[in-house]
């Protein structure tokens, strides 16, 4: 419904298609938009356990930063994940847009 935004982001986005159970490790810092499907966000704990932190559905947005980031998430609309201990996994066929960090901040 926001065609102007889609066109503006078209110049800077990288579209990634994921198969079921495929892992994704985008290069931080970046912003992600789940365009189609579902993406599981799991954290790997130091004691070896894996904890699911979120299941992102189509339309969800999140910010990915490296471990050295001092930024914090600014609410449920833009959760912040550090990829040093986080795994993103497609739950079925999934399409994501990988955007430069801050590309969605003005929106």
N, C-alpha and C positions, 0 to 999 in steps of 0.2 A: 504493500500500500504506500510505501515511501520510495517511489521510483527515483526521485532526485538523489536520495542517499545511496540507493543501489548503484546508480550510474557513477556517482562520485567515488564510491568504494571499489568499483570495477577496475579502476586504474591502479590500485595499490594492493588488491587482494590476491592471494594464492588460493585457488580452489583445490581441495584435496578430497578424493573419493576413497572411502575406507570399506573394506569387506568386513563381514561378520567376524568378530573376535580379533581384528587387526589392532595392533597397538600404535599409538601416535605420540611422538615426542617432538613437538614443534620447537624451533629455536627461540628461547626467550631473549628479550622481552617481546611479547606480541599479545594481540587480542584475538579471541576466537568467537566465531558465530556458528552455531549448529544450524545448518540450512535444512537438513533432512535426516531423519533417523534419530538415534539416541547414542549418547556418549557417556560412558561410566568414568568417573574420576575417583581413583583409589590412591590412598597414601600408604607407602611402605614404611612401617615403623622400624625403629632400630632393633627391636627384639624379634624381627622376622615376620610379624603379623602384617596383614594387608587389611585396611579398613576402607570401605566405600564411603566417600565423602559426599558424592552427589551423582545423580543420573540426570544429565542435561538432555532436554528434548528439543525438537525443532523450534527455533526462535530464541533459544537461550544464548546468552553472551557471558563470557568470562575473560578475565585477564590472566595471562601467564607471565610470571617473572622468575628470574633466577634466584638462587638461595641467598645472595647478598642483598636482596632488595629490602629497603626499609619501609616500603609502602604497605598499606593495609587495605583490605577490601572495603568498599564504601557501600555496603548493603547487599541485599539479596539479588539486585538487578545486575551486579557486576562483581561476582566473587573473585577472589584472588587466589591463585594456586602457584606454588613453587614447584617447578618440575624436578628439582633435585631429589625429591622423595615422592613424586606423584607420577602415576601412570594413567594415561587416557586410553580407553579401549572402546571400540565401536561395538554396539549391541545391534547387530544386523547391518544392513547396507546404510552407510552414513555419508553425508556430504558436509564438510566444514569449510568455512572461509578462514584463512589465517591472514590477519591484518597487522600492520605496524602498531606498536604500542601507542596507545592514546588516540587511535583513529576514531574511536567511538565516544571519546570524552565530551565533545561538544553536543552530542545527541542526547 
